[in-house]
Amino acid sequence: MALTVMLLNGSSFHGGCCRHKVLLSLLGPFLSNSKLYSSYRRPGAEPEKKLSWQNADFSFKKSIDHLKTQLSLLKKETQDYLLGPGGHPLSQHLLEQTRVLWQFRSQEDLNKWVISSDEEIGGKSKVYLKLGRNNQAALLYGTLNTEVPRDGETKYSGYCSMRSRPAVGSFNRKKYYDWSNFNSLYLRVRGDGRPWMVNIYTDPYFSHQKDDLYSYFMFTRGGPYWEEIKIPFSKFFFSSRGRVQDNQHPVWLDKASFLTLGFTIGDKVDGPFQLEIDFIGLLKDRAHREEFAYEAYDKN
């Protein structure tokens, strides 16, 4: 048992790059009901008394079935890689003008997204996600509350968000969205007139980059009509919490390393909100040739 805990902590693979992740993937069925890493704990809350490995359910049969599933996924990924980019022939990839990334027609489509709010830090905002009318869209709704929790540490509150789950390959390898063949994000939404922030999360290589993201303010007009929004990638501005970005060198958005996409509302206005999303896609707009929409200047 002590050896298993040591392997899970990655101590025996300290010098390796990704081998400990493969091990965690193989032991995934064993640890389906346990937490390997400590999650966020509200200030003043009591820590868990049990160790993470004490709730593990060890089953040899589950491990074998899990290994078979991962090997079949690896086989399919190999076949798609040999066929062409994204599992499509090269000619089709070069001529591709549009691509639908997410559309919301069933509960399975909603399960690809995660919602969160300031409740995680003791706030009072509420957020929900369900299928819209006739199961033709995703309805994100709730109530925003900017009341700061009285824990003595939190200074700001009042946000709700919806974020896509990261794509995972075989053996729990991290997969990236390759959008290098397109230059715009295309959405069909229907809001209530409140502004939203569209966020693109990239893979942080260093620990001090974990809060880096690219954002765009999407202003919905409200009303009963759908709104089609085209967001060129050059319009996304770089933002980071915890460090100041040097404007002397503009940060380019690497369209081949996208990890997740998200929507956040935090306009400091208490009250209900809702946003309907029909689909999220990509567009290759040949008329748009701008590479960076913001001014880059040298500091004196």
Disulfide bonds with the S-S distance in Angstrom:
none
